Amino acid sequence: MGIISWIILGLIVGILAKWIMPGKDPGGIFVTIIIGIVGAFIGGWIGSLLGLGTLGTFSLLNIVLAIVGALILLGGYRLIKSQS
């Protein structure tokens, strides 16, 4: 996928993750995109460890893995923020 596709997917995944896990997080549109893109990499990494796919393909499973990765990222951020 090209960089534009990653940005669009990151935006969609970031929005879905914030919709699933609402709360006061840092943000704006750019942070949402970054959360989505990093979440996609985390989800893809977890998926490749479990043998579910790779980062290079585009499928519904990879979108779900990206959302899970973004939720893990948001949860980790909130855990660190609550301890400080």
Backbone as numpy.savetxt, mean C-alpha at the origin, in Angstrom:
# Nx Ny Nz CAx CAy CAz Cx Cy Cz
5.08 -2.57 -15.53 4.23 -1.39 -15.53 5.12 -0.16 -15.53
4.62 0.89 -16.13 5.36 2.13 -16.16 5.18 2.92 -14.88
5.96 3.96 -14.75 5.93 4.78 -13.53 4.57 5.44 -13.32
3.92 5.84 -14.41 2.58 6.45 -14.30 1.58 5.42 -13.75
1.70 4.18 -14.21 0.81 3.13 -13.72 1.02 2.88 -12.23
2.30 2.90 -11.78 2.59 2.71 -10.36 2.01 3.85 -9.53
2.09 5.07 -10.04 1.56 6.22 -9.31 0.04 6.13 -9.22
-0.61 5.78 -10.32 -2.07 5.65 -10.31 -2.50 4.51 -9.39
-1.81 3.37 -9.49 -2.12 2.24 -8.60 -1.87 2.63 -7.15
-0.77 3.36 -6.90 -0.46 3.81 -5.54 -1.54 4.73 -4.99
-2.04 5.62 -5.82 -3.12 6.52 -5.39 -4.37 5.72 -5.03
-4.74 4.78 -5.88 -5.94 3.99 -5.63 -5.77 3.14 -4.37
-4.63 2.48 -4.25 -4.38 1.63 -3.08 -4.30 2.47 -1.80
-3.65 3.63 -1.87 -3.57 4.50 -0.70 -4.93 4.98 -0.24
-5.77 5.35 -1.20 -7.13 5.80 -0.86 -7.93 4.64 -0.25
-7.83 3.46 -0.85 -8.56 2.31 -0.30 -8.07 1.95 1.10
-6.76 2.01 1.32 -6.23 1.68 2.64 -6.70 2.69 3.68
-6.71 3.98 3.33 -7.20 4.99 4.28 -8.71 4.87 4.49
-9.44 4.39 3.49 -10.88 4.19 3.63 -11.15 2.99 4.54
-10.36 1.92 4.39 -10.54 0.73 5.22 -10.10 1.00 6.65
-9.02 1.78 6.81 -8.45 2.06 8.12 -8.46 3.57 8.34
-9.64 4.16 8.61 -9.70 5.62 8.76 -9.03 6.06 10.06
-8.62 7.29 10.07 -8.01 7.84 11.26 -7.19 9.06 10.90
-6.60 9.65 11.90 -5.80 10.86 11.68 -4.38 10.44 11.33
-4.05 10.55 10.09 -2.73 10.20 9.59 -2.14 11.40 8.88
-0.82 11.39 8.69 -0.23 12.49 7.95 -0.78 12.45 6.54
-0.87 13.60 5.96 -1.31 13.32 4.65 -1.69 14.40 3.75
-2.09 14.15 2.74 -2.44 14.87 1.58 -2.36 13.85 0.48
-2.55 14.30 -0.70 -2.57 13.41 -1.85 -1.22 12.74 -2.08
-0.13 13.48 -1.85 1.19 12.91 -2.11 1.55 11.83 -1.09
1.20 12.03 0.16 1.46 11.01 1.18 0.60 9.79 0.92
-0.63 9.99 0.46 -1.50 8.86 0.11 -0.90 8.05 -1.01
-0.35 8.71 -2.03 0.29 8.01 -3.14 1.51 7.24 -2.64
2.31 7.87 -1.80 3.51 7.21 -1.28 3.14 5.99 -0.44
2.12 6.14 0.40 1.66 5.00 1.20 1.21 3.87 0.29
0.49 4.21 -0.76 0.03 3.18 -1.70 1.16 2.50 -2.45
2.14 3.27 -2.91 3.26 2.69 -3.66 4.11 1.82 -2.74
4.46 2.33 -1.56 5.26 1.53 -0.62 4.45 0.31 -0.17
3.16 0.49 0.04 2.30 -0.64 0.40 2.27 -1.69 -0.70
2.29 -1.25 -1.95 2.31 -2.19 -3.07 3.60 -3.01 -3.05
4.72 -2.36 -2.74 5.97 -3.09 -2.67 5.98 -4.06 -1.48
5.46 -3.62 -0.34 5.39 -4.51 0.83 4.48 -5.71 0.53
3.32 -5.43 -0.04 2.40 -6.51 -0.39 2.98 -7.44 -1.43
3.66 -6.89 -2.42 4.30 -7.72 -3.44 5.41 -8.58 -2.86
6.15 -8.01 -1.93 7.22 -8.77 -1.28 6.64 -9.92 -0.46
5.58 -9.63 0.30 4.92 -10.69 1.08 4.35 -11.75 0.15
3.72 -11.31 -0.93 3.15 -12.26 -1.90 4.20 -13.14 -2.54
5.36 -12.56 -2.86 6.42 -13.37 -3.46 7.01 -14.35 -2.45
7.07 -13.94 -1.16 7.54 -14.87 -0.12 6.59 -16.06 0.04
5.29 -15.78 -0.11 4.28 -16.83 0.04 4.03 -17.59 -1.26
4.70 -17.18 -2.34 4.53 -17.85 -3.63 3.24 -17.47 -4.35
2.71 -16.29 -4.04 1.43 -15.87 -4.64 1.58 -15.04 -5.90
2.77 -14.60 -6.23 2.93 -13.78 -7.42 4.19 -12.95 -7.33
4.35 -12.07 -8.30 5.52 -11.20 -8.34 5.07 -9.76 -8.48
6.03 -8.85 -8.33 5.72 -7.43 -8.46 5.48 -7.01 -9.90
5.98 -7.77 -10.86 5.92 -7.36 -12.26 4.58 -7.57 -12.93
3.70 -8.36 -12.36 2.43 -8.64 -13.01 1.33 -7.77 -12.41
0.26 -7.60 -13.15 -0.86 -6.78 -12.72 -2.10 -7.67 -12.67
-2.59 -7.94 -11.47 -3.77 -8.78 -11.32 -4.54 -8.33 -10.08
-5.72 -8.87 -9.93 -6.55 -8.55 -8.77 -5.86 -9.00 -7.48
-5.19 -10.14 -7.52 -4.46 -10.62 -6.34 -3.38 -9.62 -5.94
-2.67 -9.06 -6.91 -1.63 -8.09 -6.58 -2.20 -6.80 -6.03
-3.38 -6.40 -6.47 -4.03 -5.21 -5.91 -4.40 -5.48 -4.45
-4.94 -6.67 -4.18 -5.28 -7.03 -2.80 -4.03 -7.07 -1.94
-2.94 -7.65 -2.45 -1.68 -7.67 -1.71 -1.15 -6.26 -1.46
-1.32 -5.37 -2.44 -0.88 -3.99 -2.27 -1.69 -3.29 -1.18
-2.99 -3.54 -1.14 -3.83 -2.96 -0.10 -3.42 -3.49 1.27
-3.16 -4.79 1.36 -2.71 -5.38 2.63 -1.39 -4.74 3.05
-0.48 -4.56 2.09 0.80 -3.91 2.40 0.61 -2.49 2.90
-0.30 -1.74 2.27 -0.56 -0.36 2.71 -1.19 -0.35 4.10
-2.06 -1.31 4.39 -2.65 -1.40 5.72 -1.59 -1.73 6.77
-0.65 -2.60 6.43 0.45 -2.91 7.34 1.27 -1.65 7.59
1.53 -0.89 6.54 2.30 0.35 6.67 1.57 1.35 7.56
0.28 1.55 7.34 -0.50 2.47 8.17 -0.56 2.00 9.62
-0.76 0.70 9.82 -0.80 0.16 11.18 0.52 0.33 11.90
1.62 0.10 11.20 2.94 0.29 11.78 3.20 1.74 12.14
2.78 2.64 11.26 2.94 4.08 11.54 2.15 4.46 12.80
0.92 4.00 12.89 0.09 4.35 14.04 0.64 3.75 15.33
1.20 2.54 15.25 1.80 1.92 16.42 3.01 2.71 16.91
3.85 3.12 16.00 5.03 3.91 16.36 4.61 5.27 16.90
3.61 5.89 16.25 3.14 7.22 16.67 2.51 7.17 18.06
1.78 6.10 18.37 1.11 6.00 19.67 2.10 5.77 20.80
3.25 5.21 20.51 4.25 4.97 21.55 5.09 6.19 21.86
5.08 7.18 20.97 5.90 8.37 21.22 5.12 9.48 21.88
